[in-house]
Structure formats: structure tokens, C-alpha cells
Amino acid sequence: MKKRCMVFLVAVIFLYACSGAGKKNIIECGTDDSQDECNRKMSVAYNDESYCGKIENVEIKTNCYASLAAFKMDYKVCNGITDDFQRNICIRTYAHAKRDLSACDEINDSNQNDLCVRNIAIAQKDKALCEEILQESQKELCLSTIQK
């Protein structure tokens, strides 16, 4: 009976260890990493933005969401960023990389929105898209860049 209990206990411990439950991932988190830096690394390693939400340092948290948005190619991850300016940059970066004009609509600042549209218009060499830019200086820059 003791032998069976011991075998059962060893089997349970083995299965628990193999499942990864209850352990901190040592591969992603070095001994010199802060808890915030560890959570940032874990978010990318596990493709999971919930780790970004645990970060207290605003700069690291912003970097976490921006990195994960780029990795997942999903601008909605940028919504975890509380600073509007940084969130808009995150969305703009995604929109330019994917040439996704609909993502520009998520930007709540007209200057940042114009930059987003301009970047896509230049990348696609689309003069008609340049015409949609509200700021005259940005519109002219867009058109002149495409004409070169």
C-alpha cells in the first residue's frame, strides 16, 4: 500500500511539473529582471496581454502593449495603453505596417489621424488618399512625396 501511494504521489508531482502549472517561467525571467520586466517578457512569450495589465511602470506597460500589438498584428491590443498619445502612436504603427486604413479611424486625435492616413497613402502611392487628409501641410507633404 505504501508503495502504491508513493508511486501515485510521484506520478502526480511529475504530471504537475510537466503541465507547467504553479511555476514562474525561469526562461523568460532572469534573476536581474524586475517583476514589471518579467511580466513584459511573459506577455510576448505567451502571447498574452494580461501580463501587460500587471505592470505598474507606465513606460514598461506601454512598451509591453505596443510590442504585443506588433507581435499579434492586432491594433486593439493598443487599447491597453492609457496615455492617448502613446496609444495613438501604437495604432498608427500597426496601421502603417499592415496598411490598414480602418485602424486610423480608431485614432482620436486629428493630427495623429492625418499622420496615419498620410503614412498609408505614401506607402500605397495613393494620391486620392492624400486628399482625405485634413491638415493642408500634411496633405501637401503627402502629395509631394508621392510625386517624387
Buried (B, 14 or more C-beta within 10 A) or exposed (E): EEEEEEEEEEEEEEEEEEEEEEEEEEEBBEEEBEEBBBBBBBBBEEEBBEBBEBBEBEEBBBBBBBBBBBEBEBBEBBBBBEEEEBBBBBBBBBBBBBEBBEBBEBBEBEEBBBBBBBBBBBBEEBEEBBEBBEBEEBBEBBBEEBEE
